[in-house]
Amino acid sequence: MKKLLLLTFLSLFLLNSCNSTIEKEQKKDTFVADNYTKKEVDIVMRDGTKLHTTIYAPKDTSKKYPILMQRTPYSSAPYGAGKMKTKIAPNIHLMKELNIVVYQDVRGRWMSEGVYDNMRAYIPNKKENESDEVSDTYDTIDWLVKNVENNNGNVGTWGISYPGHYATVSTIDAHPALKAASPQASIGDFFFDDFHHNGAFLLSYFRAISLFGTYKDTPTDSAWYSFPKMDSQDQYQFFLDKGPLKNLNEYFQYDKLDVANTEKDKNKIDDFFWKEIVEHPNYDSIWQSKGIIQHLDKVPSTVATMVVAGEFDAEDLYGPLETYKGIEKHGKNNYNTLVFGPWDHGKWARNTVENYVGNYYFGDSISLKYQSDVETKFFNHFLKGKGDKNSGLPEAYVFDTGKKEWKSYDAWPPKNVVKEDWFLSENQELTSEKKSTEKINFISDIKRPVPYSEDIKTVFTPRKYMTDDQRFAARRPDVLVFETDILTDDFTLAGDILAKLKVATTGSAADWIVKVVDVHPADAEENNKKLQNHLKMSNYHLMVRSEVLRGRFRNSFEHPEPFIPNKKTDVNIKLQDVFHTFKKGHKVQIQVQSTWFPLIDLNPQTYVDNIYKADEKDFKTQTHTVFTDSSIEFSVLK
């Protein structure tokens, strides 16, 4: 009986404790409902289009508040009276401090009118009633400061990924009320971000195409698009079996006819984004017009900017870095800062304590400290405080991914950086001096491309590969490896990397991929809870940076050209910035390969005008050559 009473008591205690925890969690989840009112309005743009806008305003009306705004293609839901988000604002601190927080469905998305165009072209000299995303942002801010009660006249914008792009857009020809903007993981140019890297198509983003390219011209609160069903858990084999890119057209036919599937039907495309990609394989006026980084000379000095980038962001690394550098170049009097941290896409906005990217651990509370000590401080200074350039934040707040520590600099890259060339020498050596000029050949088998990951799975967009162990690739004969001796001193890279390859191919086309790898020592500590079971930190090959160049674009992204078979040719590949210390006892390794599947699509390796329309017969196995006078130009911190 005593045992029964004890068990009953314990059960009641645990139940009450559980209920107490649930109540606390529920209480946390009701903060927005308890402290904010929600109002949905349709704001009329200068051309008459109505954009659906949701306004969360503090219930405490005893003082005035700044406006924090995010424009998004991903929905400002939940829609309807009484339905509220449980988390608003850039982070929990800005939410709890109370601000007026606004979300808007951009033109043509969800409950907003109009037709969507991902990255609508900026119109510099607009005619009357002519609109673009810049004017939509301006018109929205103008309405908000004139119509939302208790606002203090200061507006800030923020967003991650696509919403980050719209934060960049807000700074162009900015409304006078816009005082602060934080583009985070922002798209800068669609030929180099997300779906393309230096002209190569990121096949791994295949499933995301319909999210942006399914036509809609009426407001809706429900999804009007659907994602392709792959019917496979092995994306490598799925895409290998599918063959040429044109065989994917069937996944973007939304009005299927009940007729025989003729060749003409196979080429039919309903998805306007996929059609745009297929019909514009080169960096033509269509892609050029969509870029926003080309217009950063139009950011006034009245707008403070804080650009945020993840050092291992597989989706948008080019965009934020080029946004920061573009504003820096043109806005000599602008307050413009960079936060560059050990994150994948958008992880700085999460509330997890342990900071992992894939298999690799970088430390605790990194995102939490960024939110409280950097992001909140930035917005409060410019929207509630003095708003001068003395924000108390550094010009560049960057994380050394080798030493696993933050550093502050008054410029990025730091001023004490020098360029050094390291050579891809024979015998798999990476040397500080050129030894000789030799040929190293490898066969690029079109039927057995190099995988970008050893994981067997399908992903919506890839992420973890950016820190994956590269031993699986280093042990293939079609991946060339060059590495230093064991380092006797720390070796820190701070800035961009330029691979200056000298190559040849038996074919007339080829892709070139370069990876920078940190080879850990045999006695590396096993302090990683999320390390996949088949891996060890001993000799871990951490991918620090990687990039691809579609060889046809080696001289011009606008005007592609074939290789002359067997002719030695220069191919220069810019790799995005890093801040990484290869510690004493580690080795610096370079990997060079020609396929990276299915991260990028397969190059036929014989030149065709449009790879998206290539036939099976165009794909050929070729022999490629790398010459040992090839080099890697590092930005070395002294």
Disulfide bonds with the S-S distance in Angstrom:
none
